[in-house]
């Protein structure tokens, strides 16, 4: 079965007959919409749905794919993923090429990051790779400069680094969103070997990732709020925004802010002061084994005196 077929089946399983105002009488062997119900809502034949899910359809018009998206009540980002899966399957246009390897951050973008001394900020690339950061984001998450380049990846750290994982007060929600973001990226570049290796490693090492990846949920990055429990700064409630870096393909600026005069704002100010004295100067080159902020004696003394 193709990714398109698996995605359609997963979406169909998440929509109930009650949601669509359909009769619910009779035994249902599987959750969600039956194929004949989806076919009726989308205005296509049941046989077409079967062949589409099994990867036996040779072509699909944009109108049919849009009708399926509406019948399944897909969000715009989910519909975008559906169309990309169809293109990759070769039934609605040419397949997407593999992602280019270069993810270089411009000097101007790094200068912008370094000037943002009061807010944690970093640049994410394809696969949620961490391409650049400022000192306050290193203080909040981890000292990226001391990680090997291949480990500077937001979702890898979220799942497989115990200390980064422990930062999130609601780790499960954050982790599920990260999986949906990565699945969306996979739709953009389905032939990216680095993404395949990342998914393979996470699937092998973390059962939660393996289970959530198989759910085929997709989501584009959007603003929100995250709760942190930091070893130095304590509890923080931070809003985050994801901004496109214009002129740099597949790069986004992730910025965390706190409500003015709130305890979280005070905690960020304290963390910025700590970072200025305890973290080394920013570097994009590996610099030996990772050293966590809480391992520094000064960090423990600051926390004890807070």
Buried (B, 14 or more C-beta within 10 A) or exposed (E): EBBBBBBBBBBBBBBEBEEBEBEEEEEEEEEBBBBEBBBBBBEBEBEBBBBBBEBEBEEBEEEBBBBBBEBBEBEEBBBBBBBBBBBBBEBBBEEBEEBEEEBEBBEEBBEBBBEBEBBBBBBBBBBBBBBBBBBBBBBBBBBBBBBEEEBBBBBBBBBBBEBBBEBBBEBEEBBBBBBBBBBBBBBBBBEBEBBBEBBEBBBEEBEBBBEBBEBBBBBBBEEEEBBBEBBBBBEBBBBBBBBEBEEBEBBBBBBBBBEEEEEBBBBBBBBBEBBEEBBEEBEBEBBEEBBBBEEBEEBBEBBEEE
